[in-house]
Amino acid sequence: MNWSQLLVPVTSGVAVALIVAIVRFLWRRTRLPTGLSQRMTRRNYLAEMLVISKNDNVERLDALVPNLLPAACSPVLAEIQEAWSQINGRRGVRVITRTEPAALTAGAELLGAGIEVRVSRALTAGHLSYHVFSGSEHHTVLNRRNGGKDRPERLDEISAAKVFRSHFDEMWSESEPIESFLAGELLAGDLSAGEIPAGSKTGDGLSRLADRIREQRAAYQLSPKAEDAVLRHLAFRHRAPVIFVTGLPGAGKSLVRRAIAEELRRWRMQVDELNDYVYAFQEFLHALMLLGDGRGAGFSAQQGGAFQVEREDDLRPALHTLGHRVWENRRSNPITIVEFARADTTGALQVFGDEVLAASQIVHVRASDAERATRLARRGEPPKISVAGQLITLEVSDEHRLPSNAADTLYSRDDFALLKAQKNVAGRLFLVENESEGKAHIDEQVAAFVETVVRPYRALAT
């Protein structure tokens, strides 16, 4: 083990110890409630936790439980899980646990009940846990477990809840959804991204993955709901870590990009939305300010904070910058949604490289020329500029103005037919028709797209 690996668990342990010291200092004058302050058996400890969990005045729970145990270990644990489900229906329950098999099994049980669970790789020790119950009443239960005995303390003031919740929120942001963690276990080894063709039911890679899914189901006793959540993460991490949203200006690409991101985030996937207009605008600014670095050749300013380019090739550097960002994202496992408009979509996709394309999905958005022209005529939101000291921030909008001459010359025709004819995108191209106004019809097509990606992986689980 190197020093960087050792530093994470040590730092986490020191942080929790510091929080305990602060809370004890805050309560030194008033004495802690004695109900849970002495050494207790596990049975009595769980009984007390059940009483608090069933309190109707508790509306929210944040729990850091390294030694989370499955309900099969105790009938009382099953009752506690049911009580947590009731709390989850009010304002929500969040649980952080560690990577031990028993903890993952228990986390999967909570996941099947609709409770959000995350896994922290930094939790290497299981002797300290805490539960922060809040609502019209506040109960923070801190437990130190040594030698098979529990030593809990209960702090019934909002100040304690704030201290521990601050630590919990920090841990939460650094932890991984359990669905994603379990999907990563399935992908570990020799499975390459995009290896499995959509709808395929043969092949060594597919057979290996099917075996792993069945083994994982048995190992963690996954319920159908929990397994489906894992399979969704598996499908997108394996076959759609990059989603390209293409189409002509005014077709509704931004609307579709946002709808896909919203749907994936609903399933607790980490999503990064990228738009090449930001990087094209950066090239434009370099040319406008005469920085002399050669960037922004072919760009010229237009009314309303817009720009014009002479040729589509002038936009290629923005795609290269965007492609670099996509490669960076592959290291941290987010689902990257990439939006861009080009007359030559096939040529633009080649900028991202064969490896990225092999593990991507392409959602092409289409609308009639008349509908696109109407939408483009309504667009015209200029960039927003703010100044704070020496920092200047510029924010561009999805509803930015597009000069009419650019719309007429650069984007004169939709190339979906040519894109569909490409063999290297077979089975990975999805068409969204966006002729009517409103979001409902987009949401339906986005749901169909998600189902198309996930369906082959569900078939492996049968």
C-alpha positions in Angstrom: 0.0 0.0 0.0 1.4 3.5 -0.9 1.0 6.5 1.3 -1.8 8.1 -0.8 -3.9 5.0 -0.3 -3.3 5.1 3.5 -4.1 8.8 3.7 -7.8 8.6 2.7 -9.0 6.3 5.4 -6.8 8.0 8.1 -8.1 11.4 7.1 -11.7 10.2 7.2 -11.2 8.7 10.6 -9.6 11.8 12.0 -12.5 14.0 10.6 -15.1 11.9 12.4 -13.1 11.9 15.6 -12.8 15.7 15.5 -16.6 16.0 15.0 -17.2 13.8 18.0 -14.9 16.0 20.1 -16.7 19.2 19.0 -20.1 17.7 19.8 -18.9 16.6 23.2 -17.6 20.1 23.9 -20.9 21.6 22.9 -22.8 19.3 25.3 -20.4 19.4 28.2 -22.5 21.9 30.3 -25.9 20.2 29.7 -25.0 16.6 29.9 -26.0 14.1 27.2 -29.3 12.2 27.5 -28.5 8.9 29.3 -31.0 6.7 27.3 -28.3 5.5 24.9 -25.1 6.6 26.6 -24.0 3.3 28.2 -22.7 0.0 26.9 -25.5 -2.0 25.3 -26.1 -5.3 23.6 -26.7 -5.3 19.9 -30.4 -6.4 20.5 -31.1 -3.5 22.8 -29.3 -1.1 20.6 -31.4 -2.1 17.6 -34.6 -2.0 19.7 -33.8 1.6 20.6 -33.0 2.4 16.9 -36.4 1.0 15.9 -38.3 3.2 18.4 -36.6 6.3 16.9 -37.1 5.1 13.3 -40.9 4.6 14.0 -41.3 8.1 15.4 -43.8 9.9 13.2 -42.1 13.2 13.9 -39.0 12.0 12.0 -39.1 13.2 8.4 -35.6 12.7 7.2 -32.6 10.4 7.9 -29.0 10.5 6.9 -27.0 7.5 8.1 -23.3 6.6 7.8 -23.2 2.9 8.6 -20.0 1.0 7.7 -21.3 -2.2 9.2 -24.7 -2.2 7.5 -26.3 -5.6 7.9 -29.0 -7.4 5.8 -32.4 -7.8 7.3 -32.0 -11.6 7.2 -29.7 -11.2 10.1 -32.5 -10.1 12.4 -36.3 -9.6 12.4 -35.7 -6.2 14.1 -33.5 -5.1 11.1 -36.4 -5.9 8.8 -38.7 -3.7 10.9 -36.1 -0.9 10.9 -35.9 -1.1 7.1 -39.7 -0.9 6.9 -39.6 2.2 9.2 -36.9 3.8 7.0 -39.1 3.2 3.9 -41.8 5.2 5.7 -39.3 8.0 6.4 -38.1 7.9 2.8 -41.7 8.6 1.7 -41.6 11.8 3.7 -38.5 13.8 3.0 -36.0 11.0 2.1 -33.4 8.6 3.5 -29.7 8.6 2.5 -27.3 5.8 3.6 -23.6 5.5 3.1 -21.9 2.2 3.7 -18.6 0.5 2.7 -17.6 -2.2 0.2 -17.8 -5.2 2.5 -20.1 -8.0 1.0 -22.6 -7.9 3.9 -22.8 -4.1 3.7 -23.4 -4.3 0.0 -26.1 -6.9 0.5 -27.9 -4.7 3.1 -27.5 -1.7 0.8 -29.1 -3.6 -2.1 -32.0 -4.4 0.2 -32.5 -0.7 0.9 -32.1 0.1 -2.8 -34.9 -2.4 -3.6 -37.1 -0.5 -1.2 -36.4 2.8 -3.1 -33.8 4.2 -0.6 -30.8 5.9 -2.0 -27.5 4.2 -0.9 -24.0 5.2 -1.7 -20.7 3.3 -1.2 -17.6 4.9 0.2 -14.3 3.3 -0.7 -12.7 5.5 2.1 -14.6 3.7 4.8 -12.2 0.9 5.7 -13.1 0.6 9.4 -16.5 -0.2 10.7 -16.3 0.7 14.4 -18.0 4.1 14.2 -21.4 4.9 12.7 -24.0 7.7 13.1 -27.7 8.3 12.2 -29.1 11.8 11.9 -32.9 11.8 12.3 -34.6 15.2 11.7 -38.0 16.7 11.4 -40.0 18.4 14.2 -37.7 16.4 16.4 -34.0 15.9 16.0 -32.1 12.8 17.2 -28.4 12.1 16.3 -27.3 8.7 17.3 -23.5 8.1 17.4 -22.4 4.5 18.0 -18.9 3.1 18.7 -18.8 -0.7 18.4 -15.9 -2.6 20.0 -15.6 -6.2 21.0 -19.0 -7.0 19.8 -20.6 -4.4 22.1 -22.3 -1.1 21.1 -21.6 2.1 22.9 -24.2 4.6 21.5 -24.9 8.2 22.5 -28.0 10.1 21.6 -27.9 13.9 21.0 -31.4 15.4 20.8 -30.6 18.9 19.6 -30.5 20.5 16.1 -26.9 21.7 16.7 -25.6 18.1 16.7 -27.6 17.3 13.6 -26.0 20.2 11.7 -22.5 19.1 12.6 -22.9 15.5 11.6 -24.9 16.4 8.5 -22.1 18.6 7.3 -19.7 15.7 7.5 -22.3 13.4 5.9 -22.8 15.7 2.9 -19.1 15.8 2.3 -18.9 12.0 2.4 -22.0 11.7 0.2 -20.5 13.9 -2.5 -17.4 11.7 -2.6 -19.3 8.4 -2.6 -20.7 6.3 -5.5 -24.3 5.1 -5.9 -24.5 1.5 -5.0 -26.0 0.7 -8.4 -23.0 2.2 -10.1 -20.6 0.3 -7.8 -22.3 -3.0 -8.5 -22.3 -2.3 -12.2 -18.6 -1.6 -12.0 -18.1 -5.0 -10.4 -19.8 -6.6 -13.4 -17.6 -4.7 -15.8 -14.4 -5.5 -14.0 -12.0 -7.8 -15.9 -11.8 -8.3 -19.6 -15.0 -6.8 -20.9 -14.5 -4.0 -23.3 -16.8 -1.0 -23.6 -19.4 -1.5 -26.3 -18.4 -5.1 -26.8 -21.9 -6.4 -26.8 -24.1 -5.7 -29.8 -27.6 -4.5 -29.0 -30.1 -7.3 -29.1 -27.3 -10.0 -29.5 -27.8 -13.3 -27.7 -24.6 -15.0 -28.5 -20.9 -14.4 -28.1 -18.2 -15.1 -25.4 -18.4 -11.6 -24.0 -22.1 -11.7 -23.6 -21.9 -15.2 -22.0 -19.3 -13.9 -19.5 -21.5 -10.9 -18.6 -24.6 -13.0 -18.2 -22.8 -15.3 -15.8 -21.6 -12.4 -13.7 -25.1 -10.9 -13.5 -26.4 -14.2 -12.2 -23.5 -14.6 -9.7 -24.0 -11.1 -8.5 -27.8 -11.6 -8.0 -27.1 -14.6 -5.8 -24.2 -13.1 -3.9 -26.1 -9.9 -2.9 -29.6 -11.4 -3.0 -30.8 -8.7 -5.4 -34.5 -8.0 -5.6 -35.9 -7.5 -9.2 -36.1 -3.7 -8.5 -32.5 -3.5 -7.2 -31.2 -5.6 -10.1 -33.0 -3.5 -12.7 -31.3 -0.4 -11.2 -27.9 -2.1 -11.5 -28.7 -3.1 -15.1 -29.5 0.4 -16.1 -26.2 1.6 -14.8 -24.4 -1.3 -16.4 -26.1 -0.7 -19.8 -25.1 3.0 -20.0 -21.6 2.5 -18.5 -20.9 -0.3 -20.9 -22.7 0.6 -24.1 -23.5 4.3 -23.8 -20.9 6.2 -21.7 -21.0 8.8 -24.5 -24.3 9.9 -26.0 -24.1 12.2 -29.0 -27.1 14.5 -29.7 -26.9 15.7 -33.3 -29.2 17.5 -35.8 -29.6 20.8 -37.5 -30.0 24.1 -35.6 -33.5 24.6 -34.4 -34.3 20.9 -34.4 -34.5 20.8 -30.6 -31.1 19.2 -29.7 -30.8 21.1 -26.4 -34.3 20.1 -25.3 -33.5 16.5 -26.0 -30.1 16.7 -24.3 -31.6 18.1 -21.2 -34.4 15.5 -21.2 -31.9 12.6 -21.5 -29.8 14.1 -18.7 -32.9 14.5 -16.5 -34.0 10.9 -17.1 -30.5 9.5 -16.3 -30.1 11.6 -13.2 -33.5 10.3 -12.0 -31.7 6.9 -12.0 -28.9 8.4 -10.0 -26.3 8.3 -12.8 -23.6 10.9 -12.9 -24.1 13.0 -16.1 -22.0 15.7 -17.7 -23.7 17.8 -20.5 -21.4 19.3 -23.1 -22.2 21.6 -26.0 -19.7 22.5 -28.7 -21.1 26.1 -28.9 -19.2 26.9 -25.8 -15.9 25.9 -27.3 -16.8 27.6 -30.6 -17.5 30.8 -28.7 -14.2 30.5 -27.0 -12.5 30.4 -30.5 -14.6 33.4 -31.5 -13.4 35.4 -28.5 -9.7 34.7 -29.3 -10.2 36.1 -32.7 -12.3 39.1 -31.5 -9.7 40.2 -28.9 -6.8 39.8 -31.4 -4.8 37.7 -29.1 -2.5 36.7 -32.0 -2.5 33.0 -31.1 -4.0 32.0 -34.5 -7.2 30.8 -33.0 -10.6 31.8 -34.3 -9.7 32.0 -38.0 -12.8 32.5 -40.1 -14.9 33.9 -37.2 -16.7 37.3 -37.5 -19.0 39.1 -35.0 -22.7 39.4 -35.6 -25.5 41.3 -34.0 -26.9 40.0 -30.7 -23.7 38.5 -29.4 -23.6 35.9 -32.2 -20.8 35.0 -34.6 -20.5 33.8 -38.2 -18.0 31.4 -39.7 -17.0 31.2 -43.4 -16.7 27.4 -43.5 -17.7 24.5 -41.3 -14.0 23.6 -41.1 -13.6 26.7 -39.0 -15.6 25.0 -36.3 -13.4 21.9 -36.2 -11.0 23.1 -33.4 -14.0 23.4 -31.1 -14.8 19.7 -31.8 -11.3 18.8 -31.0 -11.5 20.6 -27.7 -14.8 18.9 -27.0 -13.3 15.6 -27.8 -10.5 16.1 -25.3 -13.1 16.8 -22.6 -14.9 13.6 -23.5 -11.7 11.6 -23.1 -11.1 13.2 -19.7 -14.6 12.2 -18.6 -13.9 8.5 -19.4 -11.5 8.4 -16.4 -14.2 9.3 -13.9 -17.1 7.3 -15.3 -19.8 9.9 -15.9 -22.3 9.5 -18.7 -21.3 12.3 -21.1 -24.0 13.8 -23.3 -22.4 15.7 -26.3 -24.5 18.1 -28.3 -23.4 19.6 -31.6 -24.8 20.7 -35.0 -23.0 20.0 -38.3 -24.0 19.7 -41.9 -21.5 16.7 -42.1 -22.4 14.8 -39.0 -20.5 11.7 -40.0 -17.3 13.7 -40.5 -17.7 15.5 -37.2 -18.1 12.2 -35.3 -14.8 11.0 -36.6 -13.0 13.7 -34.7 -13.8 11.8 -31.4 -12.0 8.7 -32.5 -13.0 5.0 -33.1 -12.7 4.0 -29.5 -15.2 6.6 -28.3 -17.6 5.9 -31.2 -17.5 2.2 -30.5 -18.9 2.9 -27.0 -21.4 5.5 -27.8 -25.0 6.1 -28.8 -26.2 8.7 -31.3 -29.5 10.5 -30.9 -30.4 12.4 -34.0 -33.1 15.1 -33.6 -35.1 16.1 -36.7 -37.7 18.7 -37.5 -39.0 20.2 -40.7 -37.2 23.2 -42.3 -40.3 25.4 -41.6 -40.4 24.4 -37.9 -36.7 25.0 -37.5 -36.9 28.4 -39.1 -39.7 29.4 -36.8 -37.8 28.3 -33.7 -34.5 30.0 -34.9 -36.4 33.3 -35.4 -37.5 33.2 -31.8 -34.0 32.6 -30.5 -31.8 35.5 -29.6 -30.6 35.3 -26.0 -27.2 37.1 -25.8 -24.4 36.0 -23.6 -24.5 37.1 -19.9 -21.4 38.8 -18.6 -20.6 39.4 -15.0 -17.6 41.0 -13.4 -16.3 40.2 -9.9 -12.9 41.9 -9.1 -10.6 40.7 -11.8 -12.8 37.7 -12.7 -15.0 38.0 -15.8 -17.6 35.3 -16.3 -19.4 34.8 -19.6 -22.4 32.5 -19.8 -23.9 31.5 -23.2 -27.4 30.2 -23.6 -28.9 27.3 -25.5 -31.2 29.9 -27.0 -28.3 31.8 -28.6 -28.8 33.7 -31.8 -27.8 32.0 -35.1 -27.3 34.3 -38.0 -29.7 33.6 -40.8 -27.0 33.4 -43.4 -25.3 30.6 -41.4 -28.6 28.7 -41.1 -29.1 28.9 -44.9 -25.5 28.2 -46.1 -23.9 25.9 -43.5 -27.0 23.9 -42.5 -29.1 23.6 -45.6 -30.1 20.0 -45.3 -30.4 17.2 -42.7 -27.9 14.3 -43.3 -29.7 11.6 -41.2 -30.0 9.3 -44.3 -26.2 9.5 -44.8 -25.6 8.9 -41.1 -27.9 5.9 -41.1 -26.1 4.3 -44.0 -22.8 4.2 -42.0 -22.0 0.6 -40.9 -20.1 1.7 -37.9 -23.2 3.3 -36.3 -25.6 0.3 -37.0 -27.7 -0.4 -33.9 -26.5 2.7 -32.2 -28.5 5.4 -34.0 -31.8 6.6 -32.5 -34.1 9.2 -34.3 -36.1 11.7 -32.3 -38.9 13.5 -34.2 -39.5 17.0 -32.8 -42.1 18.6 -35.0 -44.6 19.6 -32.4 -44.1 21.9 -29.4 -44.1 20.8 -25.8 -41.9 18.5 -23.8 -44.2 15.5 -23.3 -43.6 14.0 -26.8 -39.8 14.4 -26.2 -40.0 12.6 -22.8 -41.8 9.7 -24.5 -39.1 9.3 -27.1 -36.3 9.7 -24.6 -37.9 7.0 -22.4 -38.0 4.8 -25.5 -34.3 5.5 -26.2 -33.3 4.6 -22.6 -35.3 1.3 -22.9 -33.5 0.5 -26.2 -30.2 0.8 -24.4 -31.2 -1.2 -21.4 -33.3 -4.0 -22.9 -30.4 -6.2 -24.1 -28.9 -6.3 -20.6 -32.3 -7.2 -19.1 -32.3 -10.1 -21.4 -29.0 -11.3 -20.0 -30.6 -11.5 -16.5 -33.3 -13.9 -17.5 
